[in-house]
């Protein structure tokens, strides 16, 4: 008989693959209040356990899988979980979010997370149910693709979180799969591969998850759903065209990556846009659950039903490689998914390799636009064959060995997401200072600068203030954890934002950013938290928790040897104007970062000062 489980779930499984020991950690009330859940609580658990300097692919690294606080309670877009570990690609902390079914299975098995340490001598998988966890041999699964492994492990009761050949072969940007969704960035698949951990399998359904205050939660969820239903970004653009709705506006703005970010616009871009995909490929929904936005789609590609690639994949494996063939891009996406490769880093690394080959830095028969050769190279990367083994190290390592660092489009070792900041200075700052590397999901300034026109994209005014605000809010969202796309509706649909003319909003945001930020209504998130957990927090306390999570992550990276010298952008973005830009702009990152540090309370090396750590109670628990 299914039992009801109320609240966030405070029992955390700890599994040591070296010893086989399984134990349970009980989350403290103060930890929950200070760090919320998912990403935030996961960081705190790693902070207490993961000693600085440990090798990312060594047994001392810890993989944390943390379901969202709202997971299982039926709220809109709440079917997400988070994973964290030290990254083999960057050498600092990596975090990643996923909307696959494993999180719900883990949550309804009665667990608020799992920490995996140590390493096995032989391939294994971890089986989780309401009684705990057990370790099982996985020799029969080693070498199988992600799809083949799912066919063995997944059924109506079980959901797996697993790696493919790329993770087994320690490709530094190998990802992890759950259903048809992925933990993409930072090489968490290689962390599992180094531990000889093929999969985690959760048997869910033992518990029904309920909020502590059902009426309050239901009221907040209903409000959130109504906001989503009437917001143009969520209910029209994302629902109809998916994230590929970004292709056309990015191309018009000159921020679409073309040929390894050597240009920002191409007349062929419409061919890979969400509008064209919908018209030609008879798309239908294939979404995370439960979802109200419905941005995920699948379609008919040459008689095969394939997932419609997300914008990042379309841009990085498409225009970034000078490829504008929708069928080819969808097949590259499918292949990366089967082999277990992050599509953003794969596209960024291949972009560097194509340019390096053109310039004679490497001997490789691969050039921009040669789509017929890409699939073979992707497979070589996953299996570590030939030069593919070196490509599996990422473009930072490659450029340090062969040259071409100026056009290695990475920061802190992570390949850059698919927005060219020469046409979006705020996004450039967000990339430079993002904790895990140049990530659009740390602070999404491109929406304010290029989609809504509320901030001028080619000025530095107000950019540090808004980057900091969205870093805080994003950490709150990733701690709940709900979909970041709800940010459009939850902040733009409340009355003040919705009915204030854009001209007035823009003037206020550009000239009085502190006041503009203070007027942003994000209370739907706070109300969902309050109803779900019964832990009362004001909007101010909630946003401060997001600040604490972000600064803790920064502090952990500093402990690993990170410095402000890494808060930079590739020289291509700061020295080379875009050919499509008549004004010949480059990103003035040296003017943006010091202001950001000052507002953040960091020292000149980008480290959080003692005062800010004390204020945020970082070491208090």
C-alpha positions, -999 to +999 in steps of 0.1 A: +000+000+000+014+034-010+021+057+020+020+095+020+052+113+025+050+150+033+077+176+029+110+178+011+125+144+022+154+146+046+169+110+043+200+109+021+216+076+011+254+074+011+270+046-009+307+039-008+316+018-039+351+010-025+338-007+007+302-015-003+290+004+028+255+020+027+245+045+053+218+071+058+223+108+066+195+129+081+194+165+069+193+190+097+166+216+099+191+244+097+207+229+066+173+228+049+165+264+058+199+278+047+204+257+015+168+248+005+174+216-015+185+201-048+216+221-060+218+241-027+217+212-003+238+191-026+266+217-026+265+219+012+267+181+015+297+180-008+313+210+010+313+190+042+326+158+026+347+165-005+382+176+005+399+201-018+425+188-043+410+154-048+412+140-084+378+143-103+383+108-117+396+094-084+377+074-058+375+104-034+353+124-057+316+123-047+286+123-070+255+138-055+220+132-070+194+154-054+157+154-063+139+188-063+120+198-032+088+201-052+093+168-071+062+145-069+039+172-056+023+179-090+032+215-094+039+229-129+073+221-144+086+205-111+098+171-124+135+179-121+165+168-101+201+179-098+235+163-099+269+176-085+305+165-084+340+178-091+343+181-129+370+162-148+366+188-176+371+219-155+387+207-122+361+227-103+325+219-091+301+210-117+263+210-113+236+199-138+199+197-139+177+170-155+140+165-161+141+127-166+121+101-147+149+089-123+143+118-099+107+110-093+115+073-089+141+081-063+118+105-045+088+081-044+112+054-030+114+077+000+148+093-005+158+130-006+191+122-024+220+099-028+258+105-024+281+080-042+318+079-032+346+054-038+351+033-069+345-003-078+370-026-094+344-040-118+313-025-134+284-022-111+250-005-108+232+006-076+197-005-070+176+017-048+142+010-032+123+021-001+146-001+021+179+014+009+205+006-017+224-024-029+253-028-054+251-053-083+274-065-110+270-047-144+296-065-166+267-075-189+259-038-193+294-023-198+299-013-234+262-009-242+247+023-255+224+043-232+194+031-252+205-006-249+211-002-212+177+014-206+161-015-224+176-038-198+171-018-167+139+003-171+103-009-167+071+004-153+085+004-117+122+011-123+139+042-138+176+044-144+203+071-145+231+058-166+261+064-188+271+053-223+304+044-239+316+080-236+314+078-198+330+044-197+359+057-218+363+088-195+355+114-221+358+146-201+324+159-213+304+126-211+269+131-199+243+110-179+209+099-192+175+095-176+147+086-200+152+110-228+167+138-207+204+144-198+227+157-171+247+174-198+275+196-186+309+191-169+315+155-175+295+138-148+293+107-170+331+104-168+328+106-130+305+076-131+327+058-155+358+063-133+338+047-105+328+019-128+293+029-121+272+021-151+238+031-136+217+040-106+183+023-107+154+035-085+123+015-078+097+042-071+061+042-060+064+032-024+054+067-013+030+094-025+046+128-021+025+156-006+032+192+004+031+201+041+005+228+035-017+214+007-040+244+003-011+269+002+008+248-023-022+242-045-029+279-045+006+288-056+007+260-082-026+272-097-012+308-098+020+295-115+000+275-141-021+305-149+010+327-154+025+300-178-008+297-198-009+334-206+029+342-211+040+346-247+074+330-242+061+299-224+026+294-240+035+304-276+072+304-285+085+276-264+053+255-266+050+258-304+087+258-315+107+246-285+140+263-276+147+265-313+124+295-312+157+313-303+174+306-337+157+334-357+159+362-331+195+353-324+204+353-360+187+387-364+206+401-334+239+387-347+246+364-317+241+330-334+274+310-333+286+305-369+318+287-377+332+285-342+319+319-333+338+336-362+305+352-372+270+358-356+247+357-386+240+334-416+212+336-442+207+299-440+198+300-403+160+299-409+165+263-422+173+251-387+148+273-368+120+261-347+094+275-371+109+255-400+112+223-379+075+225-369+064+231-405+084+203-421+088+176-394+053+172-381+064+178-345+045+167-314+052+170-277+078+150-258+082+167-225+094+164-189+067+154-164+048+173-151+051+201-175+029+230-185+053+247-209+058+217-232+090+229-249+102+193-257+093+179-291+099+150-314+093+148-351+095+128-383+130+129-398+133+109-430+108+083-418+124+081-383+109+096-351+137+116-335+139+141-307+139+177-320+173+190-309+173+218-283+185+253-294+220+247-279+224+215-298+211+230-330+235+259-328+266+241-315+263+210-338+247+230-366+256+266-374+287+265-352+300+238-376+287+256-407+260+229-410+224+238-417+209+204-425+181+197-400+182+159-406+219+158-400+217+178-368+189+156-354+210+125-362+241+140-345+219+147-314+205+112-314+240+097-317+254+119-288+224+107-267+231+071-274+268+073-268+265+097-238+281+129-249+272+165-240+262+182-273+273+217-263+309+206-255+310+182-284+300+211-308+324+235-291+353+210-294+346+201-330+343+238-338+378+244-324+391+213-343+377+223-376+393+258-373+426+243-360+427+219-390+421+248-414+449+267-399+473+237-399+476+233-362+464+197-363+464+171-389+427+162-392+405+156-422+375+176-409+364+210-422+335+233-416+304+222-434+316+186-440+286+170-423+291+136-437+323+131-415+309+144-382+291+113-371+322+092-374+343+117-354+316+118-327+318+080-324+356+082-323+354+106-294+330+083-274+351+052-280+385+069-276+396+059-311+425+077-328+425+115-325+390+111-310+407+103-277+423+137-276+391+154-287+375+138-257+397+161-235+378+192-246+390+223-264+410+239-235+433+209-232+436+207-270+444+244-274+470+242-247+487+214-265+484+224-301+478+262-300+447+281-310+438+293-275+424+325-289+396+306-307+391+279-281+356+290-271+357+280-234+360+296-200+373+276-170+376+246-193+339+244-202+329+250-238+307+281-242+269+280-247+254+292-280+250+330-276+277+353-289+282+380-262+296+405-286+260+413-292+249+408-256+274+423-231+254+412-200+255+377-212+293+380-217+297+390-181+274+361-170+296+337-190+329+351-176+319+349-139+296+318-139+308+293-113+308+262-135+320+279-167+303+299-195+268+288-189+236+305-201+217+289-172+237+308-145+222+342-155+202+346-187+207+382-196+203+376-233+165+376-228+165+411-213+190+424-238+180+408-271+145+393-268+126+419-247+148+450-254+147+461-218+185+465-214+207+479-241+228+449-252+259+470-261+264+489-229+279+480-195+253+500-175+232+479-150+247+446-163+265+435-131+234+443-110+212+421-131+237+393-134+239+391-096+201+392-093+196+364-117+224+343-103+206+345-069+172+337-084+185+309-106+200+292-076+167+294-058+150+278-088+176+251-090+171+244-053+134+240-055+140+225-082+117+236-110+122+245-146+141+277-153+118+285-181+091+293-155+112+325-149+096+341-179+060+337-166+066+339-129+084+373-131+067+389-162+031+380-156+026+396-121+006+429-125+034+454-120+056+438-147+028+430-170+011+464-172+041+487-169+050+500-204+082+485-217+096+520-222+092+528-185+105+493-175+135+497-197+144+532-184+140+520-148+161+489-153+188+507-173+192+537-150+180+526-115+187+488-115+185+484-077+150+498-076+139+479-107+152+446-091+135+454-058+101+457-077+105+423-095+078+399-081+091+363-079+069+354-050+054+324-067+086+305-061+086+315-024+050+305-020+057+271-036+085+266-011+064+276+019+036+254+009+058+224+001+080+224+031+061+243+058+093+262+064+082+299+064+105+322+044+100+358+032+109+367-004+141+384+010+151+353+030+144+331+000+165+352-023+193+353+003+193+315+003+200+317-034+228+341-028+242+318-002+241+288-026+259+308-053+286+321-030+292+287-015+298+272-049+322+301-057+340+295-024+343+257-032+359+266-065+384+289-048+393+260-024+401+240-056+425+267-067+402+288-089+410+325-091+397+357-107+421+353-135+397+327-149+368+352-150+375+360-186+363+354-221+381+339-251+402+365-269+380+361-300+352+378-281+373+407-267+396+414-296+378+404-329+346+422-339+319+402-357+319+405-395+281+410-394+284+439-370+288+473-386+298+489-353+326+464-347+319+458-310+339+436-287+330+427-251+345+451-226+349+424-200+377+443-181+352+470-173+324+447-162+342+422-139+356+446-113+322+462-108+307+428-104+333+418-078+326+450-058+289+444-057+293+408-048+317+415-019+345+396-036+382+407-034+402+417-064+410+380-071+373+371-072+372+354-038+344+359-014+356+380+016+352+369+052+325+395+057+303+381+030+309+345+042+299+355+077+269+375+066+256+345+046+264+320+074+284+298+050+303+280+078+275+281+104+260+246+100 
